Amino acid sequence: MTLGDKLAILRKENNYTQEQLAGILGVSRQAISKWESNITYPETDKLIRMSELFNCSLDYLLKDTVETDNGNQDNREHNYEETSFLKRYLRERKSEKTVWGMPLWHIGRRAQGFVAVGLNARGVIAIGLKAQGIVSLGMLSIGVLSLGMLSLGLLSIGLFALGVLSAGCFSIGIFAAGAISLGIISVGAIAVGEFSIGALACGKYFAFGDNARAMVALGDSQAIGSVFQKIGELSAQDIAVTKQSLDEVVPNYFSWAKEIVKLFL
């Protein structure tokens, strides 16, 4: 089987027209036609790009005696349904219109565009297994607004979330909320931070919860506070003492957080 025959088969298996493949490789449709007819041959960089695009080896493409891509054939058969899904929904295509020098939209395994969808996606809005963008959604997600299993961003939501504002099963941030949370202001089943609220709340300056431990500790069942502690409901006098205690123990650089906590007393 010749190089041209293999290219034609791979192109059709991946649901590309000659025009679409030409656009991906940055050549003319006529160039693709000549390659498939064995009239001319692709340059090395185009062969490398096609081996990545079609997930095959250069040996398979270049050697007429190699009829199957042994390095990938078993894996293809084993993952047939997954591969078919990726080929169908993540085949390379993008908008001819551009925004800030990027395609308006781009879908592909390595997508880059204003809106990018792919296994590895980068864009203003990015969706993929690995997504990087102002708004990103992915297994690994990095962005200003970030949602994913592992999420990093200014506003971060995920199973594991790290950000200025973070929410997740395990979250770390200036404002953190989650089953287990760590932050300056921390809210969670287990909350650890400078100011903590949770079933088990461990704070440096303030803690509120069923079991609270901090300089100022307010607990339903247990409270351990070095400056002030209270178990049970708060009276007006208790609230006043709590606020006064916070004013005494919280340093000026955390005054913004202290004032936020006071709003909820």
N, C-alpha and C positions, 0 to 999 in steps of 0.2 A: 504494500500500500504506500503510495507516494505522500509527500508532505501536503500537496494540494488536496488529495483525497481526505487526509486526516483533518485538515483545517475545515473543510466543508462539513464533515460529519460532526466535529466538535461545535461548530457554529450553530448547526441545526439542533443539536442536542440541547444547547443552552438557549434556544429560542431567540437567536439574533438574526436580523436581516443583514445583508451585506452592507447596507447603509449604516445600520446601527454599529456594527463592528468597526467600520471605517471611522465613525465619529469617535469611538473610544480610543482607537489607536492613532488618530490624527492623520489619516491618509484618505485618499479618494476611494469611492466605491469601485472604480476601475482597477485600483491596485489590489483590492481583495479578490476581485474576479480573476485577475491574472495569476495571483498566488494559487487559487484553487484550481486553475487550469494548468498549473505548472509552467506558465510562460515566463514568469519572473519569480524571484524568491524574496521573502521578507528579510529586512536587516536584522542584525543580532538583537538590538534593543526591542524590536517589535516581537521577535520570537520569545524573548524573556517575558514580555508583557502578556503575551497570549498563553504562555505556560502557567503564569499566575492566574490569569482570568479563567482558564479552562481547568485548572488544577491538574495539570499533567506535567510529565518530565520533558526536558529538552531532548533526551535520547529518543523518547517516543515520537516526537515531532520530526526529528532530523534523520533517523535511521529507517530506511524503507523496510529493513528486515524485521523491525520491531513492530508487531501487529497489535500488541496490547500494552498498556501502561502498567507493567507489573507492580510498580511501586505504589500505585493508587487503586488498582482494579478491585482488590479484595475489599478495601475500605469503601469504595463506591458501592459495591454490591451490598455490603453490610449495612450501610447507611443510605440505602436507596431512597426511602421516603423522605428523610431529612434533606438529602441532596436535591431531590426533586422540588421540595418546598423552596429551598434557597434559590434554585435556578429560576423557578417561576416568579418569585416575588422580589428577589434581589438581583435580577439580571440588570446589567449596567444600562442606565438611561438617565438623561438629564435635560434640563430646559436650555433652550438656546438663548433665552433672555438672562441677563446677569444683573445682580444687585451688589454694589461695592466690589465689582470685579469677580464675584462668585456666581455660579449658576443659580437661578431663582430656586430650583429644586434639583436634587441629585439623589438617585437611588442606586445603590451598588454595594459591593462588599467593603470598599473603602470610599465612602461617600463624603464629599465636601461641597457644601452649598449653603445658600441662605436657609433652606430647609433640607436637611440631610438625613437619609434613612439607610442604614446598612449595618454590617457586622461591626465596622469601625467607622463611626460617623462624627464629622466635625462641621459645625455650622452655627448660625444664630439660633436655630431650632434644630436640635440633634436627637435622633432616636436610633438606638442600636444596642448591641451587647456592650459595646464600649462607646459612650457618647460624651462629646465635649462641645458645649455651646452655652449661650446666654440662658437658654431654656433647654435642659437636657433630660432625657429619659432613657435609662438603660440599666443593664446588669451592673456595670461600673459607670457611674454618672458624675460628670464634673461640670459645674456651671454656676451662674448666678442663682437661677432657680433649678434645683437639681433633685430628681426623683429616681431612685434605683435601689438595688439590693445593697450596693456599696455606694454611698452618695456623699459628694463633697461640694459645698457651695455656700453662698451667702445665706440662702434659704434652702435647707437640705432636708429631704424626707426619704427615709429608706430603712431597710433592716438594720444597717449600720450607717449612721448619719453623722457627718462632721461639718459644722458650719457656724456662722454667726447665730442664725436661728436654725435649730436642728430638732427634728422629731423622728423617732424610730424606736425599734426594739432596743437598740443600744445607741445612745446619742451623746455627742460631745459638742459643746458650743457655748457661746456667751449666754444665750437663752437655750436651754436644752430640756426636751420633754421626751420621755420614753419609759419603757419597762425598767431599764437601767439607764440613768442619765447622769452626766457629769458636766457641770457648767457653773458660771458665776451665779446665774439664777437657774436652779435645777428643779424640775418637776417630774416625778416618776414613782413607780412602785418602790424602787430603791433609788434615792436621790442623794447625790453627793455634790457639794459645792460651797460657795461662800454663803449663799442663801438657798436653803433646800426645803422642798415641800414633797412629802410622800409617805407611804406606809412606813417605810424605814427612811428617815430623813437625817442625814449627817451633814451639818453645816459648820462653817467656821464662825460666822456671826449670828446666823438665824436658822432655826429649823422648826418646821411645823408638820405634825403627822401623828400617826398612831404611836410610833416610837421615835422621839425626837432628841437629838443630841447636838448642842451648839452652845455658844456663849449665852444666847437668848433662845430658850427651848420651850415650845408649846406642844404638849402631847396629849392624846386621848387616853393612852394606857400608861405610857412612861415618858418622862421628860427629865433630861439631865442637862442642866445649864450652869455654867460657871458664874454668870452674872445674874440671870433671872430664869426661873423655870416655873411652869404652871401645867398642872394636869387637869383636864376637864374643860368645861365651858369657861369662856372669858367674860368677866364683868367689865363694865366701863372703866373701872379703876385698873384692872389688869391690862387693858388695851393701852391706857395712858402710860403705865409703867413700862410696858413693852416698847412703846415708841421712844420713851425717854432713854431706856437702856440701849436701844439701837443708836440713838444720837451719841451716846457716850462711847460705844465700842467700835462703830464703823468708821474707818478712815475717810477722809474727804474724797479720795479718788473713787470710792464706791458709793458716794452719796446719791448718784442717779439710781442705783439698784436699791438702795435703802428706801428711797421715796416710792419706788414701784411697789415694794413689799408693804409699805405703810398703807397704800391704797386698798389693800385687801384685808386689813385688820378691822 
